[in-house]
C-alpha cells in the first residue's frame, strides 16, 4: 500500500514538473510585451516629421497640431504674438541698442516656432557681417535639430550662419525634440542641456519619468548664451541655477550681449528661464508636480487616456489642468490672478527704477567731472538689476511658477537699480539725478 502511494506521489511530481516546464517554455516563446497596440509604422531615429509619429500616435499628434492655432491670450500672456514693445513701451528703452528694441513679440504655440524665428525682425541675414545671426538661433525651434546635431555635431551646427543652416531646418518643434523613436521614452536631445548636467555631475538617464516630464522642457525653456566666436550654445549653470549665480558666471566669463548706448554698460539679455525658475524651490516643484502635469494634462477621448500635446496656459483649461489636484478650480484661477497682478505691478516698478538708473548714468557719463570708479560701480549694478528684472520678465508665467522667488528677485532688481542711480549722482555730486519717474520723458 505504501509503495502504491509513493508511486502515485512520484507520478504527480513528474506531471507537475512537466507542466511547469511546458508553461515556462510557452512564456519564453511569447512575443515581447508591448505598450498599448502594435505600431503601424516604424519611426526612424530622430525622425523630424511629426506627422510620421502621428500615424502611431494620432491623439498626441492631433493635439500637437492645435498649437498652430491656439492663439488665445491670458491677462498677462498668451500665444497671439502680441508685441511687448507696444504693450509695455518701457521695454523699447530697456533694450535700446540691441535687436529686441525693434521686435519683441510673445511666443506663439510650438507649431509656429520655426515660422516665428524665420520672420522676426531681429535677424541679421548679412552673412559677411561679423554680427550676423548665427545658426545657433535655430536650436530651440525645430525637430530637425536632433538629427542635425548627430550628423554635424553641435560645434559645427553653431558655427554656421542662420542663412546657411536655414534650408536644413525644415520642421517646427515636434516629437523628436522630446522622445526616443523606438521606445517613446522622454529623453534629453539638446547637447547643451546634456553638457550642463554633466558639468553639474548629474546623469539625466537616472531621472524618474515624472522628473523627465519637466526635464524635457529644459531642452528649450532655459537661460542660455552663445559662447565664443563659434557661438557655442551654453547654459550658464556652472555656479548654480539661481539668477545671482548666473550673474557671477557671466562676470567670470566676461560675457555681455550688448553695450547699452550712452551708459556704456555691458548688458545681459535673459532668454526664457522657466526650468531654472520653476525648480528653484517652488511649491509645485517641491510637491513633485511636473511641467507636463499642468501644461499637458491627461485627457480622455472615448476609451483612450493620453497627455494632450496642445501646450498652452493652464488658465485656458483649468478643470483639466488644475482639477487633477485642486477641487475648487474657480478659487485657483482667482488666486493666480492675484499673484500675477502683484508680480506684474512689481515688475513695472523695477522697470521704472532701472530706467531712472539709466538716465542718471547717462548724465554722469556725459559730465567731465564724473568719478570713474563710482560710475563703473553704477554700471555694474545697472547690469545686474536689468538681468534680474529680465529673468522674471522673460519667464513666461508672470511669476506664477514661483511667486515668492519672483518677488524676491524683482525687489533685488529695484534695490540695485536705485543704488546705481545714487552712485551715478554721487559720481558727479549732482543730487538732481536722484529724481524718479523720468520714464515719460523718454517715451
C-alpha positions in Angstrom: 0.0 0.0 0.0 2.8 2.4 0.9 4.6 1.6 -2.3 1.4 2.4 -4.2 1.1 5.8 -2.6 4.7 6.5 -3.2 4.4 5.8 -6.9 1.3 8.0 -7.1 3.1 10.9 -5.4 6.2 10.4 -7.6 3.9 10.4 -10.7 2.3 13.6 -9.6 5.6 15.3 -9.1 6.7 14.2 -12.6 3.5 15.5 -14.1 3.7 18.8 -12.3 7.3 19.3 -13.3 6.4 18.6 -16.9 3.6 21.1 -16.8 5.8 23.7 -15.2 8.5 23.2 -17.8 5.8 23.5 -20.5 4.5 26.7 -19.1 8.0 28.2 -18.9 8.8 27.2 -22.5 5.4 28.7 -23.6 6.1 32.0 -21.8 9.7 32.2 -23.1 8.4 31.8 -26.7 5.8 34.5 -26.5 6.5 37.8 -28.3 7.8 40.7 -26.2 5.1 42.6 -24.4 4.4 46.0 -26.0 2.6 49.1 -24.7 -0.9 49.6 -26.0 -1.2 48.5 -29.6 1.4 47.4 -32.0 2.8 50.4 -34.0 1.5 50.7 -37.5 4.8 52.0 -38.9 8.4 52.0 -37.7 9.7 55.5 -36.9 13.3 56.2 -37.8 15.5 57.5 -35.0 15.2 61.3 -34.7 12.6 61.5 -37.5 11.9 65.3 -37.8 8.5 64.9 -39.4 6.0 64.7 -36.6 3.3 63.5 -39.0 5.1 60.2 -39.3 5.0 59.7 -35.5 1.3 60.7 -35.7 0.5 57.5 -37.6 1.2 55.5 -34.5 0.1 58.2 -32.0 -2.8 60.1 -33.6 -4.2 61.7 -30.4 -0.9 63.2 -29.4 -0.2 64.4 -32.9 -3.7 65.9 -33.5 -3.4 67.9 -30.2 0.1 69.0 -31.1 -1.2 70.4 -34.3 -3.7 72.6 -32.3 -0.7 74.6 -31.1 -0.7 76.2 -34.6 -4.0 77.9 -33.9 -4.3 78.2 -30.1 -3.7 82.0 -30.3 -5.7 82.9 -27.2 -4.3 85.4 -24.8 -4.5 85.4 -21.0 -4.3 88.6 -18.9 -0.6 88.7 -18.9 0.5 86.4 -21.7 -0.8 84.1 -24.3 0.1 83.0 -27.8 -1.2 85.6 -30.1 2.3 87.1 -30.8 1.3 90.5 -29.4 4.2 93.0 -29.2 5.7 93.5 -25.8 7.1 96.8 -27.1 3.6 98.1 -27.7 2.2 96.6 -24.5 5.0 98.0 -22.4 6.9 100.8 -24.2 9.4 100.9 -21.3 11.0 97.8 -23.0 11.9 99.9 -26.0 14.2 101.9 -23.7 15.4 98.9 -21.7 16.6 97.1 -24.8 17.9 100.1 -26.7 20.9 99.3 -28.8 20.0 95.7 -29.4 17.5 93.9 -31.7 14.9 93.3 -29.0 14.2 97.1 -29.1 13.0 96.6 -32.7 10.9 93.4 -32.5 9.8 91.6 -29.3 6.7 89.5 -29.8 5.3 87.0 -27.4 5.7 83.4 -28.3 3.1 81.5 -30.3 2.4 77.8 -30.0 5.1 75.1 -30.7 3.9 74.5 -34.3 4.7 78.1 -35.1 8.2 78.2 -33.6 10.1 77.8 -36.9 8.0 80.4 -38.8 8.3 82.9 -35.9 12.1 82.7 -35.8 12.4 83.0 -39.6 10.1 86.0 -39.7 11.4 88.1 -36.7 12.9 91.5 -37.5 15.8 90.8 -35.1 17.6 88.7 -37.8 20.8 90.0 -39.4 21.0 88.0 -42.6 24.1 89.6 -44.0 26.5 86.6 -44.0 29.5 89.0 -44.4 28.7 90.9 -41.2 30.6 89.6 -38.1 27.4 90.3 -36.1 25.3 88.1 -38.4 22.7 85.9 -36.8 24.2 82.5 -36.1 22.6 79.2 -36.8 22.5 78.7 -33.0 19.3 80.7 -33.0 17.5 77.6 -34.5 18.5 75.5 -31.5 15.1 75.7 -29.8 12.9 76.0 -32.8 12.8 72.7 -34.7 12.5 68.9 -34.6 15.1 68.8 -37.3 17.8 69.6 -34.7 18.4 66.2 -33.0 19.3 64.7 -36.4 21.4 67.7 -37.4 23.3 67.7 -34.1 24.1 64.0 -34.5 25.2 64.5 -38.1 27.2 67.7 -37.7 28.0 67.9 -34.1 26.8 70.9 -32.1 30.1 72.8 -32.6 29.8 72.7 -36.4 26.0 73.4 -36.2 26.5 76.5 -34.1 29.4 77.8 -36.3 27.1 78.0 -39.3 25.2 81.2 -40.1 21.5 81.4 -39.8 21.2 81.7 -43.6 23.5 78.7 -44.3 21.7 76.4 -41.8 18.2 77.5 -42.6 17.5 75.3 -45.6 18.2 72.2 -43.5 15.9 73.2 -40.6 12.5 72.3 -42.1 10.2 71.2 -39.3 8.8 73.1 -36.2 9.1 71.8 -32.7 7.8 68.2 -32.6 8.1 64.7 -31.3 11.8 64.2 -31.9 12.6 67.1 -29.6 11.4 65.1 -26.5 11.0 61.4 -27.4 13.1 58.4 -28.4 11.5 57.0 -31.5 11.9 53.3 -30.7 10.6 53.4 -27.1 8.8 56.8 -26.9 10.6 57.4 -23.6 11.3 61.0 -22.7 14.9 62.0 -23.4 17.4 64.9 -23.4 18.0 65.8 -27.1 19.8 69.2 -26.7 23.6 68.6 -26.3 23.8 71.9 -24.4 21.5 70.5 -21.7 23.3 67.2 -21.5 26.6 69.1 -21.2 25.2 71.4 -18.5 24.0 68.4 -16.5 27.4 66.7 -16.9 29.2 69.8 -15.5 26.9 69.6 -12.5 27.7 65.9 -12.0 24.1 64.8 -13.0 23.1 61.9 -15.2 19.7 62.5 -16.7 19.3 58.8 -17.6 18.8 58.1 -13.9 15.9 60.5 -13.5 12.4 59.2 -13.0 9.7 59.5 -15.6 8.0 62.2 -13.6 11.2 64.1 -13.3 11.7 63.8 -17.1 8.2 65.3 -17.6 9.9 68.6 -16.5 13.4 68.0 -17.7 12.5 67.6 -21.4 11.1 71.1 -21.3 14.7 72.2 -20.3 15.8 71.2 -23.8 14.5 74.7 -24.7 12.9 76.6 -21.8 16.1 77.8 -20.2 18.6 80.6 -19.9 21.5 80.2 -22.3 24.1 82.2 -24.2 26.3 81.8 -27.3 29.8 81.2 -26.2 32.9 82.4 -28.1 33.4 83.2 -31.7 31.7 79.9 -32.6 28.5 80.9 -30.9 28.5 77.6 -29.0 25.2 77.1 -27.2 25.9 77.1 -23.4 23.8 77.0 -20.3 25.3 79.2 -17.5 24.7 76.7 -14.7 28.2 76.0 -13.5 27.9 78.2 -10.4 24.3 77.2 -9.8 20.9 77.9 -11.4 19.8 80.9 -9.3 19.9 84.3 -11.0 22.6 85.6 -8.8 24.8 82.6 -9.6 24.3 83.1 -13.3 25.4 86.7 -12.9 28.6 85.5 -11.2 29.1 83.0 -14.0 28.7 85.7 -16.7 31.1 88.1 -14.7 33.8 85.5 -14.6 33.3 84.6 -18.3 33.5 88.3 -19.2 30.3 87.9 -21.2 27.8 90.6 -22.4 25.1 90.6 -25.0 25.5 94.2 -25.9 26.7 97.6 -24.6 23.9 100.0 -23.6 24.1 103.2 -25.6 25.3 106.4 -23.7 25.8 104.5 -20.4 28.5 102.1 -21.8 27.1 99.3 -19.6 27.9 95.8 -20.7 24.4 94.2 -20.7 22.9 90.7 -20.4 19.7 89.6 -22.2 17.7 86.8 -20.4 16.1 84.2 -22.6 13.2 82.1 -21.2 14.3 80.5 -17.9 11.2 78.6 -17.0 13.1 75.5 -15.9 15.5 77.3 -13.6 12.7 79.5 -12.2 10.3 76.6 -11.5 12.9 74.3 -10.0 14.2 77.0 -7.6 12.2 75.6 -4.7 8.7 76.4 -6.0 5.7 75.0 -4.1 4.6 72.9 -7.1 8.1 71.6 -7.9 8.7 70.6 -4.3 5.3 68.7 -4.3 6.5 66.6 -7.3 4.4 68.4 -9.9 5.9 68.4 -13.4 5.5 71.0 -16.2 3.5 68.4 -18.2 1.0 67.9 -15.4 -0.3 71.4 -15.9 0.6 72.3 -19.5 0.0 68.8 -21.0 -2.6 67.2 -18.6 -4.1 63.8 -19.2 -7.4 63.8 -21.1 -9.8 61.2 -22.2 -11.3 60.6 -25.6 -13.5 57.5 -25.6 -11.6 54.7 -24.1 -8.2 56.5 -24.7 -6.4 58.4 -22.0 -3.4 60.4 -23.1 -1.4 63.5 -22.4 -2.6 66.4 -24.6 0.2 68.0 -26.6 -1.8 71.2 -27.2 0.6 73.0 -24.9 -0.8 76.3 -23.5 -1.6 78.1 -20.3 -3.5 76.1 -17.8 -5.7 79.1 -17.3 -7.4 78.2 -20.6 -8.5 74.7 -19.3 -8.3 74.9 -15.5 -10.7 72.0 -14.9 -8.3 69.6 -16.8 -5.0 71.2 -15.8 -5.6 72.3 -12.2 -8.6 70.0 -11.4 -6.3 66.9 -11.1 -5.2 68.2 -7.7 -7.5 71.1 -6.8 -11.2 70.6 -6.2 -12.1 74.3 -6.4 -10.6 75.5 -9.7 -12.5 78.7 -9.5 -10.6 79.6 -6.4 -7.3 78.6 -8.1 -7.9 80.9 -11.1 -8.7 83.8 -8.7 -5.6 83.1 -6.8 -3.5 83.0 -9.9 -4.9 86.4 -10.9 -3.9 87.9 -7.6 -0.4 86.5 -7.8 0.2 87.6 -11.4 -1.1 91.1 -10.8 1.2 91.6 -7.8 4.2 90.3 -9.8 3.2 92.4 -12.9 2.9 95.6 -10.9 6.2 94.9 -9.1 7.9 94.2 -12.5 6.8 97.7 -13.8 8.2 99.3 -10.6 11.5 97.6 -11.3 11.5 98.8 -14.9 11.0 102.4 -13.7 13.8 102.1 -11.3 16.2 100.7 -14.0 15.3 103.5 -16.4 15.9 106.1 -13.7 19.3 104.5 -13.2 20.0 104.6 -16.9 19.2 108.3 -17.1 21.4 109.1 -14.1 24.3 107.1 -15.6 23.9 108.7 -19.0 24.0 112.2 -17.4 27.0 111.3 -15.3 28.9 109.7 -18.2 28.4 112.9 -20.3 29.8 115.0 -17.5 33.5 115.9 -17.5 33.9 115.6 -13.7 32.5 112.1 -13.2 34.3 109.8 -10.8 35.2 106.8 -13.0 35.2 104.3 -10.1 31.8 105.3 -8.9 30.5 105.4 -12.4 31.8 101.9 -13.2 30.2 100.6 -10.0 26.9 102.2 -11.1 27.2 100.4 -14.4 27.8 97.1 -12.7 24.7 97.5 -10.6 22.7 98.6 -13.7 23.8 95.4 -15.5 22.8 93.2 -12.5 19.5 95.0 -11.9 18.3 94.7 -15.5 19.3 91.0 -15.8 17.3 90.2 -12.6 14.3 92.1 -14.0 14.6 90.4 -17.3 15.0 87.0 -15.7 11.4 87.4 -14.4 10.1 89.3 -17.4 11.3 86.8 -20.0 10.0 83.9 -17.9 6.6 83.0 -19.3 4.4 82.8 -16.1 4.3 86.4 -14.8 5.8 84.9 -11.7 3.2 82.1 -11.0 5.7 79.3 -11.5 7.5 80.5 -8.3 5.7 83.6 -6.8 7.9 84.1 -3.8 11.1 83.9 -5.9 9.7 86.3 -8.5 9.0 89.0 -5.9 12.4 88.4 -4.2 14.3 88.8 -7.5 12.3 91.9 -8.5 12.9 93.5 -5.1 16.6 92.9 -5.5 16.5 94.4 -9.0 14.8 97.5 -7.8 17.2 97.9 -5.0 20.2 97.5 -7.2 18.8 100.0 -9.7 18.3 102.6 -7.1 21.8 102.0 -5.8 23.1 102.5 -9.3 21.1 105.8 -9.6 22.6 107.0 -6.3 26.2 106.1 -7.3 25.8 107.9 -10.6 24.6 111.0 -8.8 27.5 110.8 -6.4 30.0 110.4 -9.2 29.2 114.0 -10.3 27.9 115.3 -7.0 24.6 116.1 -8.5 21.5 115.3 -6.4 19.2 116.2 -9.2 20.0 112.8 -10.8 18.1 111.2 -8.0 14.8 112.3 -9.4 12.4 109.5 -10.2 9.6 108.9 -12.7 11.7 110.0 -15.7 10.4 107.3 -17.9 7.8 109.5 -19.5 10.5 111.9 -20.6 12.0 109.1 -22.7 8.8 107.9 -24.5 
